[in-house]
Amino acid sequence: MKKGYVVLLTVSIEAIILSLASVIIGWALIDTLFLGSLVIFGSVWLFQLYTNQTTNELNAHIKGWNRLDNDGVKPFRFKISPITLGLLLFTLVSFFIAILSYYPYFI
């Protein structure tokens, strides 16, 4: 139940921030919601990827110089927390809203 509140809070905060950004930038709300949600979700994904890469480099450096086996090199796995689940849900909803909004242009 608590995780559901975190997901809803994440979605609402992202919607508020992106709607304010659309007013400040002067873009249409639908465009800002879709592109902004992609940027925010992509930055979270890249941060997790960067953290994994840095940890792997540190573990390889320690093993190379000290011959200690820390955790070894681990493959990157995207971790789904309630916050990232909220970001992903918001991205999918904004994608479908954008598709429905621009549907006449696709035909």
N, C-alpha and C positions, 0 to 999 in steps of 0.2 A: 504494500500500500504506500509505503514511504517512497519507494522508487518511482511509483506512478506520479506522485506529487513533484518529484524532482524532474521527471520528463515533462510534465505540464508546465512547470516553472521555466524550464529551459526553452520550450517552444514559445511561451508568452514573452519572455525577455528578448528572445531573438526577433520576434515579430515587432515588438516595440522599438527596438534599436534599428531594425531595417526600415520601418515606416518613418522614423525620424530622419534616417539617412536619405530616404527618397524625397522627403520634403526639402532637406538642406541641399541636396544635389540638383533636384528639379527633374528627376526621372519619373517615369510611371511607376506606380507601386508594384505592379506585377513584375516588371523587369527587375526592380531592385530586390524584391523578395527572392526571385529565382537566382539571380547572379550573386547576391549577398549570401544566400544560404550555401551556394556552392563554394564560395570563397572561405566562409567560416568552417565548413566541414572539411574542405581541402587543407586548410591550415592546421586543423587538429590532426588530420591524418599525417601530414608532413612532419609535424612536431613529434608524433609517436615514432615515425620512421627515423627521424634524426636521433632521437633518444636511443633507439635500438642500435643504430649504426655506431654511435659514440660509445655505447657500452661494449659492443663487440670489438671495437678498436682498442679500448682500454684493456679488455681481457686478453686480447692477442698480444698487446704490448707487455703486460705483466708476465704472461707465459713465455714470451720471447726473451725477456731480460732476466727474470728471476726463476724461471722454470717452475713456477707455481701454477697449478691448474685451478683457476677461479671457477667461473660458471661455464666457460667455453663460449664458443660462438653459437648464438641462437638465431634461428630464422625469424623474420619479422612476422608478427601476428597482430592484426588490428584488434585492439581490446574494446569491447562494447560495454561501456558503463552507462548508467542512466542518462548522463549528460550527452554522450555521443549518440545514444539511442534517440534522444530528443532532437539533436541536430539532424540525424538521418531522417527521422520522421518529418521534420519541418522541410527538409530538402525535397523529399518525395511528394509531400502535399503541395509545395510551391511549384514543383515541376508539373503536376497534374493540373493545377490552376492555370499555369501558363499555357499548357496545351489546350485546355478548354477555352481560354480567352482568345488565343490566336488560331483556333481551329478553322475559321473561314479563310485565313490566309494560306492554309495548307492545301486547300482544295483547288 
